[in-house]
Structures are given as C-alpha cells and as structure tokens.
Amino acid sequence: MHLVREICGYDRETEWQVWSTPIDEDSARTLAPYLDTEGDEDLLFVYDLEGEPLKMAARLAGFEIRPDLDYTLEASSGQ
C-alpha cells in the first residue's frame, strides 16, 4: 500500500477541512519525534499540529500558518 501524507487545515468554527498540502515521507519522519506516535511507526493515525511542531511542518511543507485553522498530519492510501 502506498501512503500519502498531508498537512490538513480545519476551520475552527465548522470543523470542516478547508485546506491541505502534501508532505513528503522524509518531512513526516522529521516531525514524528515531536508528536505522540507511540506504537504507530507507520504514522497512520491523525496527529494534531500546534506550537513548535506546527511551525516545523510549515517550514517543511512550505505554507503559511493561518490563525483561523487547526492543523493535523494525516495519512491516506494513495492511488
């Protein structure tokens, strides 16, 4: 199975996903030590991004942090 990882942004009021951008495997692995990934070596779960891990994700994936969004690192099966 091929995994695709994305940084997703969710509207804080509606909780709907309104934005996403892909993040490569190496960048996701760089973020992993800063997240609570215990028992999830493949990074299959959804991880909240805030504080320093969010800033690092923004640098790695090349996006500007919007204060109206909550961010996550997510995995899905690719085509």
C-alpha positions as CSV (number, residue, x, y, z in Angstrom):
1,M,0.0,0.0,0.0
2,H,1.3,3.4,-0.9
3,L,0.7,6.1,1.7
4,V,0.1,9.8,1.0
5,R,0.7,12.2,3.9
6,E,-0.9,15.6,4.1
7,I,-1.0,18.6,6.4
8,C,-4.7,19.5,6.7
9,G,-6.3,22.6,8.0
10,Y,-9.7,22.6,9.6
11,D,-11.9,25.6,10.2
12,R,-12.1,26.2,13.9
13,E,-15.8,27.1,13.8
14,T,-17.2,24.5,11.4
15,E,-14.5,21.8,12.0
16,W,-14.6,21.2,8.2
17,Q,-11.4,20.5,6.3
18,V,-10.8,23.6,4.2
19,W,-7.1,23.2,3.2
20,S,-4.4,20.6,2.7
21,T,-1.0,20.2,1.2
22,P,1.1,17.1,0.7
23,I,4.2,16.4,2.8
24,D,6.9,14.0,1.7
25,E,7.9,11.0,3.7
26,D,11.2,12.4,4.9
27,S,9.4,15.5,6.2
28,A,6.8,13.5,8.0
29,R,9.5,11.4,9.6
30,T,11.2,14.6,10.7
31,L,8.0,15.7,12.5
32,A,7.4,12.3,14.1
33,P,9.7,12.7,17.2
34,Y,7.7,15.8,18.2
35,L,4.3,14.0,18.1
36,D,2.8,11.4,20.3
37,T,3.3,8.5,17.8
38,E,3.9,5.7,20.4
39,G,3.1,2.4,18.7
40,D,2.5,4.0,15.3
41,E,5.8,3.6,13.4
42,D,4.0,3.9,10.1
43,L,2.3,7.3,11.1
44,L,-1.1,6.0,10.1
45,F,-3.1,8.0,12.8
46,V,-4.1,11.6,12.7
47,Y,-1.8,13.9,14.7
48,D,-2.7,17.4,15.9
49,L,-0.1,20.0,15.0
50,E,0.4,23.1,17.2
51,G,3.2,25.1,18.6
52,E,6.7,24.2,17.5
53,P,5.7,21.0,15.5
54,L,3.2,23.2,13.5
55,K,6.0,25.8,12.8
56,M,8.3,23.0,11.7
57,A,5.6,21.5,9.5
58,A,5.0,24.9,7.9
59,R,8.7,25.2,7.1
60,L,9.0,21.6,5.8
61,A,5.9,21.8,3.6
62,G,6.2,25.5,2.6
63,F,2.9,27.0,3.9
64,E,1.9,30.0,6.0
65,I,0.1,29.2,9.2
66,R,-3.4,30.7,9.4
67,P,-4.7,31.5,12.9
68,D,-8.3,30.5,12.0
69,L,-7.3,26.9,11.3
70,D,-6.5,23.8,13.4
71,Y,-3.8,21.6,11.7
72,T,-3.2,17.9,11.5
73,L,-0.8,15.5,10.0
74,E,-2.8,12.7,8.2
75,A,-2.2,9.6,6.1
76,S,-4.3,8.1,3.4
77,S,-3.8,5.4,0.9
78,G,-2.6,6.8,-2.4
79,Q,-3.6,5.8,-5.9
